[in-house]
Amino acid sequence: MSFSIPYTKINPEIYRPGETVKLTLQLTDQEQKIRDLVVLYCKYYNETKKNTSQNINDSSEPTEPLIARITGGWVRDKLLGRQSHDIDIAINSLTGLDFAEGMIDYILTHGDVLTEHGLGPIEPRSIHKIERNPEKSKHLETATTKLYDLFIDIVNLRSEEYAEDSRIPTIMTFGTAEQDAFRRDATVNALFYNLQENCVEDLTGRGLQDLRDGIIRTPLPPFETFNDDPLRVLRLIRFASTFGFQIASETLDAMSDPRIKEALMLKISRERVGVELAKALTSTRPQVCLMLLHYLNLHNAVFYLPEGYHPKNITGSKSVELPEDNSIEAVASAKIAFQKAHPYLAQQIAGPQPGTSESESTIATAKKLHFWLALALNHLEGILGATDKPRESPLIALAAARIIRVGVKLSSHDADTVARCHLAHSQDLSYFGVPSSKLTGMDYVRGASRKELGLLVRKCGQQWGLLFYYCLVKDLTILYERTGLAQELSEREEEPKGTAEVLEFYHSLVERIITELGLADAWALKPILNGKDVQSVFGAKKGGPWLTNALAALIELQLENPDTTKDSAKAYLLENKSKLYPE
């Protein structure tokens, strides 16, 4: 099913920076040194070039002096009071590589000058040249180096033209600062920091005001901007998700144009789609991304299932067709679930927290991505094909994995995890699908043994919290569909009837697993005896399928009796030798 809602309801809690926008930038010590170094080199370059021209009596028109500007997201973020380590320097009259090589040579030959200005000693780093690769959004040769422990990318200002059937520029030349600003994806990203003048330049005339107002719009007419490079549609969705900004109405109209949708599918590699999607879904407001994809009718253009997809190992299935998405219900469910869920479940998709290590942040980011990817494909139960009982079929998981792996070109791990979310709900865990021997979900929670819940955690694996959270949201979505409230969710304040029961089921289940039974790490439990120990108990000379079963029996014993010792485990094996070791 698909619903139309006013765009203003997609993100009512809009973040408008207002007075936080500054006209002057507060540089860190590292950034100040980089600025001072670049300014010194530009001054040296301009004076040297001027003297050289005078010495050879050059009567040609004087060229524009070398000017360096920091461009892009760094300027926007600094004006918003955010830290940014993504420093891009644009040069007006040299290539990035020529500028970088000249500056490194200046560092090597002018150490005394740098020391005099408090910038030395500095150890010059190697320069890495990144070749043009338009398919990867690298339209210019880029020089990357490291100054004062910060990486910087250096390019030249550019002007470009595109062919109708490609997003690769056919004509690309040195451009003016104005041309470079107007070719960018959004006015708030077209702000420059002129290093020599130590000022912010708003060459589109709208960037600073749009930043104050929390508005995203394109510098040029939006259809022209998106037709040149359809990837910019997803970039603007990402910025709306990251900053909570509203997208201007005329920009939204162009983003929803069927011609732009077609261009997005035909002109942009699926890898680039996946990169932008992953950034948006791990931003501060991933729900805004999904709602915008729905609102703009771009959901199936992004989450693309190859035409005629026929899953393997599904006897008699027809080609799978994607249904219309139901992201409104799913996102509304996620909002309620996140507000009401057990803290352990909520933290599974919260993303990196302050003070966490790099490895912990990576894991947290991946969990957040996997949840929102699974939620985005929440509508797959409506697919046509393999069975009359789609909830019992692996087709949902297979299609989800295929979309993640082929449609948006993310990793096999991403695809497998998203598929596991769908399998967990259809086969292992659900308030609406607990074992048939139980009367209600709460009967299951209260009556399940320690072994039963431990095996559930082990079946779900290390990411059991993520899977539980997805199942919670999925169950809320089912509830809303059953009660016919889906179309009203964007306007409702009260919780639909039955919400409390679903939340109680998962809250109580997690409480039992973690607090009462201490099974949070059951997924990592190892048999108290190893294979050789078990063979020794039975006097067996070699292993086999029986050994796998015996080790599994030990796991069940340990789950049922957490105080199991090696001696009691051996006694258990001997007592059950006839069942575990058929001689």
VEXZARO-357917 format. One record per residue (C-alpha): x negated, z negated, y. Coordinates in steps of 0.5 Angstrom, whole numbers, plus 500, padded with zeros to 3 digits. Layout:
<pts>
  px  pz  py
   X   Z   Y
...
</pts>
This chain:
<pts>
  px  pz  py
 500 500 500
 498 501 507
 500 498 514
 499 500 521
 498 494 526
 496 493 533
 488 494 534
 488 487 538
 491 483 532
 484 485 528
 480 481 532
 484 476 536
 478 471 537
 474 476 541
 467 473 543
 466 475 551
 460 473 553
 462 473 560
 457 468 564
 452 468 559
 449 475 561
 443 475 565
 440 480 569
 433 477 568
 430 476 561
 427 470 559
 421 472 555
 417 468 549
 410 467 550
 408 473 545
 413 478 549
 410 476 555
 403 478 553
 406 484 550
 409 486 556
 402 484 560
 398 488 555
 402 495 556
 403 494 563
 395 494 564
 394 500 559
 399 504 563
 396 502 569
 389 504 566
 392 511 564
 395 513 570
 389 511 574
 384 515 569
 389 521 569
 389 521 577
 382 520 578
 380 526 572
 385 531 576
 382 529 583
 375 531 580
 377 538 577
 381 539 583
 387 540 579
 392 543 584
 398 543 579
 404 539 581
 403 532 579
 406 529 573
 410 523 573
 406 517 571
 406 513 565
 412 509 564
 414 504 558
 421 501 557
 423 497 551
 430 500 549
 436 498 544
 438 492 541
 432 488 544
 435 488 551
 442 487 549
 440 481 545
 436 478 550
 441 479 555
 446 475 551
 441 469 550
 439 471 543
 432 472 540
 430 479 537
 424 481 534
 426 488 534
 422 491 539
 422 498 541
 418 501 546
 420 508 549
 414 512 553
 416 518 558
 410 522 557
 407 521 551
 408 521 544
 409 514 541
 403 516 536
 398 518 542
 400 512 546
 399 507 541
 392 510 539
 390 510 547
 392 503 547
 388 501 541
 382 504 544
 383 501 551
 384 494 547
 377 495 543
 373 498 550
 376 493 555
 376 486 552
 373 483 558
 379 485 562
 384 482 557
 380 476 557
 381 475 564
 388 476 564
 389 471 559
 391 476 554
 384 476 549
 381 476 545
 386 480 541
 384 483 534
 387 491 534
 391 492 528
 392 499 524
 397 504 527
 402 506 522
 405 513 523
 412 514 521
 414 521 520
 420 524 522
 426 524 517
 433 525 520
 436 524 514
 434 517 514
 436 516 522
 428 517 524
 429 523 529
 422 522 532
 415 521 530
 414 513 530
 408 509 531
 408 502 528
 403 497 530
 402 489 531
 401 486 537
 401 478 538
 404 477 531
 410 482 533
 411 488 530
 413 494 535
 415 501 534
 413 506 539
 417 513 541
 418 518 546
 424 518 550
 428 524 548
 433 529 549
 437 533 543
 442 538 541
 446 538 534
 448 544 529
 456 543 528
 455 542 520
 449 537 521
 447 531 524
 440 533 524
 438 535 531
 436 542 532
 433 542 539
 429 536 541
 425 535 547
 421 530 551
 427 527 555
 428 523 561
 430 516 561
 437 518 563
 438 523 558
 435 518 553
 440 513 555
 446 517 555
 445 520 548
 445 513 545
 451 510 541
 454 505 546
 453 503 553
 451 496 551
 445 499 547
 443 504 552
 440 498 557
 432 499 558
 427 494 560
 422 497 565
 416 493 563
 412 495 569
 418 494 574
 420 488 570
 427 489 571
 433 491 566
 436 499 568
 443 500 566
 442 508 567
 449 509 564
 452 505 570
 457 501 565
 452 498 560
 452 491 563
 459 491 565
 461 492 558
 456 487 556
 460 482 560
 467 484 558
 465 485 551
 467 492 550
 464 497 546
 464 504 548
 460 511 548
 456 513 554
 458 520 553
 465 523 551
 466 519 544
 468 525 540
 462 529 542
 458 523 540
 461 522 533
 461 529 532
 454 530 533
 452 524 529
 458 521 525
 454 515 523
 455 512 530
 462 510 527
 460 505 522
 454 503 527
 460 501 532
 464 498 527
 458 494 525
 457 492 533
 464 490 533
 463 485 527
 457 482 529
 459 481 536
 466 480 536
 467 486 541
 473 490 542
 472 497 542
 475 501 547
 481 505 546
 479 512 547
 473 511 543
 477 508 537
 482 514 538
 476 519 537
 473 514 531
 480 515 527
 480 523 529
 481 527 522
 475 531 524
 470 525 525
 472 522 518
 471 529 515
 464 529 518
 462 522 516
 464 524 509
 460 531 509
 454 530 514
 452 523 512
 448 521 506
 451 516 502
 445 512 503
 446 511 510
 453 509 509
 451 504 505
 446 501 509
 450 500 515
 456 498 511
 451 492 508
 449 490 515
 457 490 517
 459 486 511
 453 481 512
 455 480 520
 458 474 523
 465 477 522
 465 482 516
 473 481 516
 473 485 522
 469 491 519
 474 491 513
 480 491 518
 477 497 522
 476 501 516
 483 500 515
 486 501 522
 481 507 523
 483 510 516
 476 510 514
 476 506 508
 476 511 502
 471 515 506
 466 510 506
 468 507 499
 468 514 496
 469 515 489
 467 522 486
 472 527 485
 474 527 478
 471 521 476
 472 520 468
 469 513 466
 466 513 459
 468 509 453
 476 509 456
 479 513 451
 485 518 453
 484 516 460
 485 521 466
 481 522 472
 481 516 477
 484 517 483
 483 511 489
 490 508 492
 491 507 499
 487 500 501
 491 494 502
 485 490 506
 490 487 511
 493 482 505
 486 481 502
 482 479 509
 488 475 511
 487 472 504
 480 471 505
 481 467 512
 486 462 509
 482 461 503
 475 460 507
 479 455 511
 482 451 505
 477 452 500
 473 447 497
 466 446 501
 462 449 494
 466 455 494
 466 456 502
 459 456 502
 458 461 497
 460 467 502
 457 463 508
 451 467 509
 444 464 511
 444 457 514
 439 454 519
 433 451 516
 433 455 509
 427 458 506
 427 466 506
 428 466 499
 434 462 500
 437 466 505
 436 472 501
 440 470 496
 445 467 501
 446 474 504
 447 477 497
 452 473 495
 456 474 502
 455 482 501
 458 482 494
 464 478 496
 466 482 501
 464 488 497
 469 486 492
 474 484 497
 474 491 500
 475 494 493
 481 489 492
 486 494 491
 483 498 485
 488 495 481
 493 500 483
 488 506 480
 491 511 476
 489 512 469
 486 508 463
 492 503 460
 499 501 462
 496 494 463
 490 495 468
 489 487 469
 487 487 462
 483 494 463
 475 494 464
 477 500 468
 477 496 475
 470 494 474
 468 500 472
 471 504 478
 468 498 483
 461 499 480
 461 506 481
 463 506 488
 458 501 489
 452 505 486
 454 512 487
 459 512 493
 455 507 498
 449 508 494
 447 500 493
 443 497 488
 445 497 481
 445 489 481
 450 490 487
 454 494 483
 454 489 477
 455 483 481
 462 486 484
 464 489 477
 463 482 475
 468 479 480
 473 484 478
 472 482 471
 472 475 472
 479 475 475
 482 480 470
 479 476 464
 476 470 465
 479 466 471
 485 466 475
 491 461 477
 496 467 475
 492 468 468
 490 462 465
 490 461 457
 497 463 455
 497 456 451
 497 452 458
 503 452 461
 501 452 468
 494 452 472
 494 445 473
 495 444 466
 489 448 464
 485 444 469
 487 437 467
 487 439 459
 480 443 459
 475 440 455
 468 439 458
 465 444 453
 471 449 455
 469 449 462
 462 449 461
 462 455 457
 467 458 463
 461 457 467
 456 460 463
 460 466 462
 460 467 469
 453 465 470
 449 463 476
 454 466 481
 460 462 478
 461 460 485
 462 467 488
 466 469 482
 471 463 483
 471 464 490
 473 471 489
 478 469 484
 481 465 489
 482 470 494
 485 475 489
 490 470 487
 492 469 494
 493 476 495
 497 477 489
 502 471 491
 503 474 498
 504 481 494
 509 477 490
 513 474 495
 513 480 499
 509 477 505
 504 482 506
 506 486 512
 507 480 516
 500 476 514
 497 479 521
 503 475 525
 504 469 520
 501 462 522
 504 458 516
 502 459 509
 506 462 504
 510 458 499
 505 457 493
 499 457 497
 498 450 496
 498 450 489
 493 456 488
 488 452 493
 489 446 489
 488 449 482
 481 452 485
 479 445 488
 481 441 482
 477 446 478
 471 445 482
 471 438 483
 472 437 475
 466 442 474
 461 439 479
 463 432 480
 467 429 474
 463 433 469
 456 435 472
 457 442 470
 454 446 476
 448 448 472
 451 449 466
 449 456 466
 442 455 466
 443 450 460
 438 451 454
 438 449 447
 435 442 446
 432 445 440
 428 452 440
 429 457 434
 423 455 430
 425 448 430
 432 450 427
 429 454 422
 425 448 420
 431 444 420
 434 449 415
 427 451 411
 428 458 413
 422 463 413
 425 468 418
 431 468 423
 437 473 424
 444 473 427
 445 466 424
 440 463 428
 443 466 434
 450 463 432
 446 456 431
 443 456 438
 450 457 441
 453 452 437
 447 447 439
 449 449 447
 457 447 445
 454 441 442
 450 439 448
 456 441 453
 461 437 449
 456 431 448
 451 431 454
 447 425 451
 445 429 445
 438 428 443
 433 432 439
 435 428 433
 442 428 433
 442 435 434
 438 436 428
 443 431 424
 449 436 427
 445 442 424
 444 439 417
 452 437 417
 454 444 419
 449 447 415
 454 451 410
 457 454 416
 451 455 420
 446 458 415
 449 462 410
 444 462 404
</pts>
